[in-house]
Amino acid sequence: MDVLFIVINLIAFLLLIGALVYLKRRNVKFSYRVMIGLLIGLIFGAALHLIYGAENTVITSTMDWISIVGSGFVRLLQMIVMPLIFISILSAFAKMDIKEKFLKSGLKIIGLLLGTTAIAAAIGITAALVFNLDASSLNLGEAENDRALSLESTASEVQDQTLPQQLVSLLPANPFLDFTGDRATSTIAVVFFAIFLGISFIRLMQRNPESGDKIRQGLIALNDWIMQLVKIVLALTPYGILAIMTSTVATSDFQAIYDLGLFVVASYAALITMYIIHLLLISLTGLNPIQYVKKTSEALLFAFTSRSSAGTLPLNIQTQRTRLGVPASIANFSGSFGLSIGQNGCAGIYPAMLGIMIAPAAGIEINAQFIVTLIAVTVIASLGIAGVGGGATFAAIIVLSTMNLPVALAAVLISIEPLIDMGRTALNVNGSMTAGTITAKTNGTLDKNVYNDEHFDELTAEA
């Protein structure tokens, strides 16, 4: 009988996939189809949960098949991360005017990313204190205990290194190994490798313009090629989101989510507050924040539903260039740097909140010195955070282990991880777009006519 129910569930899922395909043929906007995929995934997943229960064998087997679409989509996003980061940075150098100062723009972008991460950490700390979050009152179930063991294993590797050694590990000793994502800091290592190659390209352009121009044309062509690959993957988003949300809701422990509801509320209070601060920073440069909200909403929706900063990179860059008037070089730099440096949500708010939440359980007094140290460690730990899954966990491990806090207690949040990760990812992407927009405005290179134009096309995420 179970097999029959599984077949029925899969037929229903395929019909929903077919409905999304039909909407595409009817030329429904991509962003609308992503949202529709999210909503019907929530409804379908909730229905399965109510009918069978989260731990029923029918649900387990059904989700195993549905994961071909959901997990397959995530793996394809992971596939494009390294080449996407690498070529985005190199193409930024290729599209940069020879007189343009990379160091000035690059340092300004990094400064904004790290500075806003410090603010985000302070907001996360404030939210945790206001909502009185305390991990000592929570119990670890079987899933949480398994996650705790995994976190402790990863933390033991981090704790073997001093902070200076961790900073040195950000540099690429073997860039080809880092392209495989073998190390926790592989993402930032690839960024550094691309920057070194970009700087050498600038020197080549100055000393041998003829050879440099050939390299430039090759880089731009390679960028166009990689972007076609990206579009193929992104075109699958509505179906991937449908599968991911179905699986997430169908297998969720609603009681655990209810028990941890305060942390969810506190997290989103902090995320929304930081988003408002981004808008305030935009307005301080003399730009209209309402215009910014309207033009970035589609990219943020994609980030929210996909939970992938790296997967959102093409839309991030496209939004900055075609809607906000940011030059291509700055858009590529801010988008790429934002994947591995200073993610406001995953590397700012989240680990800082965990630090405050776990400190009482470890018997550590939360005073001014502890808070200042926590903010400083959070900013440093925000270097090298991966843009697809696991970034927040890695940042939390570094912060908690450096602060001598029990890493295992971070596992109590496993049941609500997907729920808060959607908001964190959207904030990460918004942070990088904010950094690019402010950098271009303060450099005097922002096209105000493009920024203020009320008419703009839909972002293209189709192959």
PETA-V64055 format. One record per backbone hydrogen bond with DSSP energy under -1.0 kcal/mol. NH is the residue of the N-H (numbers start at 1). CO is the residue of the C=O. E is the energy in kcal/mol with one decimal. If there is no record, write none. Layout:
nh:NH co:CO e:E
nh:NH co:CO e:E
//
This chain:
nh:5 co:1 e:-1.9
nh:6 co:2 e:-2.4
nh:7 co:3 e:-2.4
nh:8 co:4 e:-2.3
nh:9 co:5 e:-2.5
nh:10 co:6 e:-2.3
nh:11 co:7 e:-2.4
nh:12 co:8 e:-2.3
nh:13 co:9 e:-2.1
nh:14 co:10 e:-2.6
nh:15 co:11 e:-2.1
nh:16 co:12 e:-1.7
nh:17 co:13 e:-2.2
nh:18 co:14 e:-2.5
nh:19 co:15 e:-1.9
nh:20 co:16 e:-1.7
nh:21 co:17 e:-2.1
nh:22 co:18 e:-2.4
nh:23 co:19 e:-2.0
nh:24 co:20 e:-1.8
nh:25 co:21 e:-2.2
nh:26 co:22 e:-1.5
nh:27 co:24 e:-1.9
nh:28 co:23 e:-2.5
nh:33 co:29 e:-2.2
nh:34 co:30 e:-2.1
nh:35 co:31 e:-2.0
nh:36 co:32 e:-2.7
nh:37 co:33 e:-2.5
nh:38 co:34 e:-2.0
nh:39 co:35 e:-2.6
nh:40 co:36 e:-2.8
nh:41 co:37 e:-1.6
nh:42 co:38 e:-2.1
nh:43 co:39 e:-2.3
nh:44 co:40 e:-2.8
nh:45 co:41 e:-2.5
nh:46 co:42 e:-2.3
nh:47 co:43 e:-2.3
nh:48 co:44 e:-2.3
nh:49 co:45 e:-2.3
nh:50 co:46 e:-2.5
nh:51 co:47 e:-2.2
nh:52 co:48 e:-2.7
nh:53 co:49 e:-1.4
nh:56 co:53 e:-1.1
nh:60 co:56 e:-2.3
nh:61 co:57 e:-2.5
nh:62 co:58 e:-2.5
nh:63 co:59 e:-3.0
nh:64 co:60 e:-1.4
nh:65 co:61 e:-1.5
nh:66 co:62 e:-2.5
nh:67 co:63 e:-2.0
nh:68 co:65 e:-1.5
nh:69 co:66 e:-1.4
nh:70 co:66 e:-1.9
nh:71 co:67 e:-1.5
nh:72 co:67 e:-1.2
nh:73 co:69 e:-1.8
nh:74 co:70 e:-1.9
nh:75 co:71 e:-2.5
nh:76 co:72 e:-1.9
nh:77 co:73 e:-2.0
nh:78 co:74 e:-2.4
nh:79 co:75 e:-1.9
nh:80 co:76 e:-1.3
nh:84 co:80 e:-2.0
nh:85 co:81 e:-2.7
nh:86 co:82 e:-2.6
nh:87 co:83 e:-2.4
nh:88 co:84 e:-1.9
nh:89 co:85 e:-1.9
nh:90 co:86 e:-2.0
nh:91 co:87 e:-2.7
nh:92 co:88 e:-1.3
nh:93 co:89 e:-1.7
nh:94 co:90 e:-2.2
nh:95 co:91 e:-2.2
nh:100 co:97 e:-1.9
nh:105 co:101 e:-1.8
nh:106 co:102 e:-3.6
nh:107 co:103 e:-2.5
nh:108 co:104 e:-1.7
nh:109 co:105 e:-2.5
nh:110 co:106 e:-2.5
nh:111 co:107 e:-2.7
nh:112 co:108 e:-2.3
nh:113 co:109 e:-2.5
nh:114 co:110 e:-2.7
nh:115 co:111 e:-2.7
nh:116 co:112 e:-2.6
nh:117 co:113 e:-1.3
nh:118 co:114 e:-2.0
nh:119 co:115 e:-1.9
nh:120 co:116 e:-2.7
nh:121 co:117 e:-2.6
nh:122 co:118 e:-2.0
nh:123 co:119 e:-2.3
nh:124 co:120 e:-2.7
nh:125 co:121 e:-2.4
nh:126 co:122 e:-2.3
nh:127 co:123 e:-2.7
nh:128 co:124 e:-2.2
nh:129 co:125 e:-2.1
nh:130 co:126 e:-2.9
nh:131 co:127 e:-2.4
nh:133 co:128 e:-2.3
nh:135 co:357 e:-2.9
nh:137 co:134 e:-1.1
nh:138 co:135 e:-1.7
nh:145 co:141 e:-2.5
nh:146 co:142 e:-2.2
nh:147 co:143 e:-2.1
nh:148 co:144 e:-2.5
nh:149 co:145 e:-2.1
nh:150 co:146 e:-1.7
nh:151 co:147 e:-2.6
nh:152 co:148 e:-2.5
nh:153 co:149 e:-2.0
nh:154 co:150 e:-2.1
nh:155 co:151 e:-2.7
nh:156 co:152 e:-2.0
nh:158 co:154 e:-1.4
nh:159 co:155 e:-3.0
nh:161 co:158 e:-1.9
nh:166 co:162 e:-2.2
nh:167 co:163 e:-2.0
nh:168 co:164 e:-2.2
nh:169 co:165 e:-1.8
nh:170 co:167 e:-1.2
nh:171 co:168 e:-1.9
nh:178 co:174 e:-1.8
nh:179 co:175 e:-1.6
nh:180 co:177 e:-1.2
nh:181 co:178 e:-1.6
nh:182 co:177 e:-1.1
nh:186 co:183 e:-1.5
nh:189 co:185 e:-1.8
nh:190 co:186 e:-2.3
nh:191 co:187 e:-1.8
nh:192 co:188 e:-2.5
nh:193 co:189 e:-2.3
nh:194 co:190 e:-2.5
nh:195 co:191 e:-2.2
nh:196 co:192 e:-2.6
nh:197 co:193 e:-2.2
nh:198 co:194 e:-2.4
nh:199 co:195 e:-2.7
nh:200 co:196 e:-2.2
nh:201 co:197 e:-1.7
nh:202 co:198 e:-2.0
nh:203 co:199 e:-2.0
nh:204 co:200 e:-2.0
nh:205 co:201 e:-2.4
nh:206 co:202 e:-1.7
nh:207 co:203 e:-1.9
nh:208 co:204 e:-3.4
nh:212 co:208 e:-2.6
nh:213 co:209 e:-2.4
nh:214 co:210 e:-1.3
nh:215 co:211 e:-2.0
nh:216 co:212 e:-2.4
nh:217 co:213 e:-2.3
nh:218 co:214 e:-2.1
nh:219 co:215 e:-2.6
nh:220 co:216 e:-2.4
nh:221 co:217 e:-2.2
nh:222 co:218 e:-2.5
nh:223 co:219 e:-2.5
nh:224 co:220 e:-2.2
nh:225 co:221 e:-2.0
nh:226 co:222 e:-2.7
nh:227 co:223 e:-2.4
nh:228 co:224 e:-1.4
nh:229 co:225 e:-1.5
nh:230 co:226 e:-2.4
nh:231 co:227 e:-2.4
nh:232 co:228 e:-1.7
nh:233 co:229 e:-1.8
nh:234 co:230 e:-3.0
nh:235 co:231 e:-2.0
nh:236 co:233 e:-1.5
nh:237 co:234 e:-2.0
nh:240 co:236 e:-2.4
nh:241 co:237 e:-3.3
nh:242 co:238 e:-1.8
nh:243 co:239 e:-2.1
nh:244 co:240 e:-2.7
nh:245 co:241 e:-2.8
nh:246 co:242 e:-2.0
nh:247 co:243 e:-2.4
nh:248 co:244 e:-2.6
nh:249 co:245 e:-2.5
nh:250 co:246 e:-2.5
nh:251 co:247 e:-1.8
nh:254 co:252 e:-1.1
nh:257 co:253 e:-2.1
nh:258 co:254 e:-2.4
nh:259 co:255 e:-2.5
nh:260 co:256 e:-2.0
nh:261 co:258 e:-1.3
nh:264 co:260 e:-1.7
nh:265 co:261 e:-2.6
nh:266 co:262 e:-2.6
nh:267 co:263 e:-2.6
nh:268 co:264 e:-2.5
nh:269 co:265 e:-2.1
nh:270 co:266 e:-2.1
nh:271 co:267 e:-2.6
nh:272 co:268 e:-2.5
nh:273 co:269 e:-1.9
nh:274 co:270 e:-2.3
nh:275 co:271 e:-2.0
nh:276 co:272 e:-2.1
nh:277 co:273 e:-1.8
nh:278 co:274 e:-2.0
nh:279 co:275 e:-1.9
nh:280 co:276 e:-2.2
nh:281 co:277 e:-2.5
nh:282 co:278 e:-2.1
nh:283 co:279 e:-2.5
nh:284 co:280 e:-2.0
nh:285 co:282 e:-1.0
nh:286 co:283 e:-1.7
nh:287 co:282 e:-1.5
nh:292 co:288 e:-1.5
nh:293 co:289 e:-2.3
nh:294 co:290 e:-2.2
nh:295 co:291 e:-1.9
nh:296 co:292 e:-1.6
nh:297 co:293 e:-1.0
nh:300 co:296 e:-2.1
nh:301 co:297 e:-2.3
nh:302 co:298 e:-2.1
nh:303 co:299 e:-2.3
nh:304 co:300 e:-2.6
nh:305 co:301 e:-2.4
nh:306 co:302 e:-2.8
nh:307 co:303 e:-2.0
nh:309 co:387 e:-1.4
nh:310 co:387 e:-1.8
nh:312 co:308 e:-1.1
nh:313 co:310 e:-1.2
nh:316 co:312 e:-2.9
nh:317 co:313 e:-2.8
nh:318 co:314 e:-2.4
nh:319 co:315 e:-2.6
nh:320 co:316 e:-2.0
nh:321 co:317 e:-2.5
nh:322 co:318 e:-2.8
nh:323 co:319 e:-1.7
nh:324 co:319 e:-1.6
nh:326 co:320 e:-2.9
nh:331 co:327 e:-2.6
nh:332 co:328 e:-2.6
nh:333 co:329 e:-2.3
nh:334 co:330 e:-3.0
nh:335 co:331 e:-2.3
nh:336 co:332 e:-2.4
nh:337 co:333 e:-3.2
nh:338 co:334 e:-2.0
nh:339 co:336 e:-1.2
nh:340 co:337 e:-1.5
nh:341 co:337 e:-2.1
nh:347 co:343 e:-1.9
nh:349 co:344 e:-2.4
nh:350 co:345 e:-2.1
nh:352 co:348 e:-1.2
nh:353 co:349 e:-2.5
nh:354 co:350 e:-2.3
nh:355 co:351 e:-2.3
nh:356 co:352 e:-1.9
nh:357 co:353 e:-2.5
nh:358 co:354 e:-2.6
nh:359 co:355 e:-1.7
nh:362 co:358 e:-1.2
nh:363 co:360 e:-1.3
nh:364 co:359 e:-2.4
nh:367 co:365 e:-1.1
nh:371 co:367 e:-2.3
nh:372 co:368 e:-2.6
nh:373 co:369 e:-2.4
nh:374 co:370 e:-2.5
nh:375 co:371 e:-2.3
nh:376 co:372 e:-2.2
nh:377 co:373 e:-2.8
nh:378 co:374 e:-2.3
nh:379 co:375 e:-2.1
nh:380 co:376 e:-2.1
nh:381 co:377 e:-2.8
nh:383 co:380 e:-1.5
nh:384 co:340 e:-3.1
nh:385 co:340 e:-1.2
nh:394 co:390 e:-2.4
nh:395 co:391 e:-2.4
nh:396 co:392 e:-2.5
nh:397 co:393 e:-2.4
nh:398 co:394 e:-2.2
nh:399 co:395 e:-2.5
nh:400 co:396 e:-3.0
nh:401 co:397 e:-2.5
nh:402 co:398 e:-2.3
nh:403 co:399 e:-2.1
nh:404 co:401 e:-1.1
nh:405 co:400 e:-3.3
nh:410 co:407 e:-2.0
nh:411 co:408 e:-1.9
nh:412 co:409 e:-1.6
nh:413 co:410 e:-1.3
nh:414 co:411 e:-1.7
nh:416 co:413 e:-1.2
nh:420 co:416 e:-2.1
nh:421 co:417 e:-2.2
nh:422 co:418 e:-1.2
nh:424 co:420 e:-2.1
nh:425 co:421 e:-2.5
nh:426 co:422 e:-1.8
nh:427 co:423 e:-2.0
nh:428 co:424 e:-2.3
nh:429 co:425 e:-2.3
nh:430 co:426 e:-2.3
nh:431 co:427 e:-2.3
nh:432 co:428 e:-1.6
nh:433 co:429 e:-2.1
nh:434 co:430 e:-2.6
nh:435 co:431 e:-2.1
nh:436 co:432 e:-2.1
nh:437 co:433 e:-2.4
nh:438 co:434 e:-2.6
nh:439 co:435 e:-2.2
nh:440 co:436 e:-2.3
nh:441 co:437 e:-2.3
nh:442 co:438 e:-2.8
nh:443 co:439 e:-1.7
nh:445 co:440 e:-2.3
nh:446 co:440 e:-1.1
nh:447 co:325 e:-2.7
nh:448 co:446 e:-1.1
nh:451 co:447 e:-2.1
nh:452 co:448 e:-2.7
//
